Amino acid sequence: MLNYFDNLSTNASVESFNPKIKKN
C-alpha cells in the first residue's frame, strides 16, 4: 500500500517536470 502512494507522488513529480510524459 505504501508503494502505491509512493508511485502516485513519483508520477506527479514526473508530470510536473515533464508535462509531455504521462503515465496512466
CHARMM internal coordinates of N, CA and C (Angstrom, degrees):
IC EDIT
DIST 1 N 1 CA 1.4627
DIST 1 CA 1 C 1.5278
ANGL 1 N 1 CA 1 C 110.25
DIST 1 C 2 N 1.3219
ANGL 1 CA 1 C 2 N 115.77
DIHE 1 N 1 CA 1 C 2 N -41.47
DIST 2 N 2 CA 1.4588
ANGL 1 C 2 N 2 CA 120.34
DIHE 1 CA 1 C 2 N 2 CA 179.39
DIST 2 CA 2 C 1.5279
ANGL 2 N 2 CA 2 C 109.97
DIHE 1 C 2 N 2 CA 2 C -62.39
DIST 2 C 3 N 1.3298
ANGL 2 CA 2 C 3 N 115.27
DIHE 2 N 2 CA 2 C 3 N -38.36
DIST 3 N 3 CA 1.4608
ANGL 2 C 3 N 3 CA 120.57
DIHE 2 CA 2 C 3 N 3 CA 179.66
DIST 3 CA 3 C 1.5248
ANGL 3 N 3 CA 3 C 110.34
DIHE 2 C 3 N 3 CA 3 C -63.49
DIST 3 C 4 N 1.3374
ANGL 3 CA 3 C 4 N 116.81
DIHE 3 N 3 CA 3 C 4 N -34.41
DIST 4 N 4 CA 1.4603
ANGL 3 C 4 N 4 CA 121.55
DIHE 3 CA 3 C 4 N 4 CA -179.85
DIST 4 CA 4 C 1.5271
ANGL 4 N 4 CA 4 C 110.74
DIHE 3 C 4 N 4 CA 4 C -62.63
DIST 4 C 5 N 1.3182
ANGL 4 CA 4 C 5 N 116.78
DIHE 4 N 4 CA 4 C 5 N -46.47
DIST 5 N 5 CA 1.4589
ANGL 4 C 5 N 5 CA 120.86
DIHE 4 CA 4 C 5 N 5 CA -179.97
DIST 5 CA 5 C 1.5196
ANGL 5 N 5 CA 5 C 111.02
DIHE 4 C 5 N 5 CA 5 C -69.06
DIST 5 C 6 N 1.3315
ANGL 5 CA 5 C 6 N 115.82
DIHE 5 N 5 CA 5 C 6 N -33.93
DIST 6 N 6 CA 1.4636
ANGL 5 C 6 N 6 CA 120.26
DIHE 5 CA 5 C 6 N 6 CA 178.46
DIST 6 CA 6 C 1.5264
ANGL 6 N 6 CA 6 C 109.37
DIHE 5 C 6 N 6 CA 6 C -64.05
DIST 6 C 7 N 1.3245
ANGL 6 CA 6 C 7 N 116.87
DIHE 6 N 6 CA 6 C 7 N -39.30
DIST 7 N 7 CA 1.4670
ANGL 6 C 7 N 7 CA 121.23
DIHE 6 CA 6 C 7 N 7 CA 178.74
DIST 7 CA 7 C 1.5278
ANGL 7 N 7 CA 7 C 110.68
DIHE 6 C 7 N 7 CA 7 C -65.98
DIST 7 C 8 N 1.3281
ANGL 7 CA 7 C 8 N 116.80
DIHE 7 N 7 CA 7 C 8 N -37.60
DIST 8 N 8 CA 1.4654
ANGL 7 C 8 N 8 CA 120.19
DIHE 7 CA 7 C 8 N 8 CA 179.46
DIST 8 CA 8 C 1.5218
ANGL 8 N 8 CA 8 C 110.53
DIHE 7 C 8 N 8 CA 8 C -63.09
DIST 8 C 9 N 1.3316
ANGL 8 CA 8 C 9 N 116.38
DIHE 8 N 8 CA 8 C 9 N -46.69
DIST 9 N 9 CA 1.4682
ANGL 8 C 9 N 9 CA 120.13
DIHE 8 CA 8 C 9 N 9 CA -179.22
DIST 9 CA 9 C 1.5230
ANGL 9 N 9 CA 9 C 110.51
DIHE 8 C 9 N 9 CA 9 C -65.87
DIST 9 C 10 N 1.3415
ANGL 9 CA 9 C 10 N 115.99
DIHE 9 N 9 CA 9 C 10 N -36.33
DIST 10 N 10 CA 1.4683
ANGL 9 C 10 N 10 CA 120.30
DIHE 9 CA 9 C 10 N 10 CA 179.70
DIST 10 CA 10 C 1.5239
ANGL 10 N 10 CA 10 C 109.80
DIHE 9 C 10 N 10 CA 10 C -65.83
DIST 10 C 11 N 1.3274
ANGL 10 CA 10 C 11 N 117.31
DIHE 10 N 10 CA 10 C 11 N -45.75
DIST 11 N 11 CA 1.4637
ANGL 10 C 11 N 11 CA 121.16
DIHE 10 CA 10 C 11 N 11 CA 179.82
DIST 11 CA 11 C 1.5230
ANGL 11 N 11 CA 11 C 110.69
DIHE 10 C 11 N 11 CA 11 C -63.05
DIST 11 C 12 N 1.3269
ANGL 11 CA 11 C 12 N 117.43
DIHE 11 N 11 CA 11 C 12 N -38.27
DIST 12 N 12 CA 1.4565
ANGL 11 C 12 N 12 CA 121.19
DIHE 11 CA 11 C 12 N 12 CA 179.21
DIST 12 CA 12 C 1.5289
ANGL 12 N 12 CA 12 C 110.18
DIHE 11 C 12 N 12 CA 12 C -64.75
DIST 12 C 13 N 1.3209
ANGL 12 CA 12 C 13 N 116.32
DIHE 12 N 12 CA 12 C 13 N -40.34
DIST 13 N 13 CA 1.4630
ANGL 12 C 13 N 13 CA 120.64
DIHE 12 CA 12 C 13 N 13 CA 179.12
DIST 13 CA 13 C 1.5223
ANGL 13 N 13 CA 13 C 110.67
DIHE 12 C 13 N 13 CA 13 C -66.19
DIST 13 C 14 N 1.3235
ANGL 13 CA 13 C 14 N 116.32
DIHE 13 N 13 CA 13 C 14 N -41.73
DIST 14 N 14 CA 1.4667
ANGL 13 C 14 N 14 CA 121.48
DIHE 13 CA 13 C 14 N 14 CA -179.55
DIST 14 CA 14 C 1.5246
ANGL 14 N 14 CA 14 C 109.94
DIHE 13 C 14 N 14 CA 14 C -63.71
DIST 14 C 15 N 1.3195
ANGL 14 CA 14 C 15 N 116.80
DIHE 14 N 14 CA 14 C 15 N -41.91
DIST 15 N 15 CA 1.4664
ANGL 14 C 15 N 15 CA 120.06
DIHE 14 CA 14 C 15 N 15 CA -179.41
DIST 15 CA 15 C 1.5254
ANGL 15 N 15 CA 15 C 111.48
DIHE 14 C 15 N 15 CA 15 C -68.56
DIST 15 C 16 N 1.3298
ANGL 15 CA 15 C 16 N 116.72
DIHE 15 N 15 CA 15 C 16 N -33.55
DIST 16 N 16 CA 1.4600
ANGL 15 C 16 N 16 CA 119.25
DIHE 15 CA 15 C 16 N 16 CA -178.78
DIST 16 CA 16 C 1.5309
ANGL 16 N 16 CA 16 C 110.76
DIHE 15 C 16 N 16 CA 16 C -69.27
DIST 16 C 17 N 1.3431
ANGL 16 CA 16 C 17 N 116.26
DIHE 16 N 16 CA 16 C 17 N -34.08
DIST 17 N 17 CA 1.4594
ANGL 16 C 17 N 17 CA 119.89
DIHE 16 CA 16 C 17 N 17 CA 179.34
DIST 17 CA 17 C 1.5256
ANGL 17 N 17 CA 17 C 111.76
DIHE 16 C 17 N 17 CA 17 C -89.64
DIST 17 C 18 N 1.3213
ANGL 17 CA 17 C 18 N 116.81
DIHE 17 N 17 CA 17 C 18 N -29.15
DIST 18 N 18 CA 1.4684
ANGL 17 C 18 N 18 CA 120.84
DIHE 17 CA 17 C 18 N 18 CA -179.76
DIST 18 CA 18 C 1.5330
ANGL 18 N 18 CA 18 C 109.96
DIHE 17 C 18 N 18 CA 18 C -130.27
DIST 18 C 19 N 1.3341
ANGL 18 CA 18 C 19 N 117.11
DIHE 18 N 18 CA 18 C 19 N 81.78
DIST 19 N 19 CA 1.4682
ANGL 18 C 19 N 19 CA 122.07
DIHE 18 CA 18 C 19 N 19 CA -176.94
DIST 19 CA 19 C 1.5298
ANGL 19 N 19 CA 19 C 112.90
DIHE 18 C 19 N 19 CA 19 C -58.40
DIST 19 C 20 N 1.3297
ANGL 19 CA 19 C 20 N 116.69
DIHE 19 N 19 CA 19 C 20 N -24.97
DIST 20 N 20 CA 1.4568
ANGL 19 C 20 N 20 CA 119.26
DIHE 19 CA 19 C 20 N 20 CA -178.17
DIST 20 CA 20 C 1.5231
ANGL 20 N 20 CA 20 C 111.90
DIHE 19 C 20 N 20 CA 20 C -76.20
DIST 20 C 21 N 1.3211
ANGL 20 CA 20 C 21 N 116.27
DIHE 20 N 20 CA 20 C 21 N -19.04
DIST 21 N 21 CA 1.4682
ANGL 20 C 21 N 21 CA 120.52
DIHE 20 CA 20 C 21 N 21 CA -179.72
DIST 21 CA 21 C 1.5193
ANGL 21 N 21 CA 21 C 109.26
DIHE 20 C 21 N 21 CA 21 C -96.11
DIST 21 C 22 N 1.3252
ANGL 21 CA 21 C 22 N 116.29
DIHE 21 N 21 CA 21 C 22 N 118.45
DIST 22 N 22 CA 1.4669
ANGL 21 C 22 N 22 CA 119.72
DIHE 21 CA 21 C 22 N 22 CA 178.73
DIST 22 CA 22 C 1.5156
ANGL 22 N 22 CA 22 C 109.78
DIHE 21 C 22 N 22 CA 22 C -131.76
DIST 22 C 23 N 1.3264
ANGL 22 CA 22 C 23 N 115.80
DIHE 22 N 22 CA 22 C 23 N 127.55
DIST 23 N 23 CA 1.4683
ANGL 22 C 23 N 23 CA 120.23
DIHE 22 CA 22 C 23 N 23 CA 177.69
DIST 23 CA 23 C 1.5198
ANGL 23 N 23 CA 23 C 108.48
DIHE 22 C 23 N 23 CA 23 C -114.41
DIST 23 C 24 N 1.3196
ANGL 23 CA 23 C 24 N 115.81
DIHE 23 N 23 CA 23 C 24 N 121.14
DIST 24 N 24 CA 1.4574
ANGL 23 C 24 N 24 CA 119.30
DIHE 23 CA 23 C 24 N 24 CA -179.65
DIST 24 CA 24 C 1.5137
ANGL 24 N 24 CA 24 C 110.02
DIHE 23 C 24 N 24 CA 24 C -89.07
END
COOR INIT
IC SEED 1 N 1 CA 1 C
IC BUILD
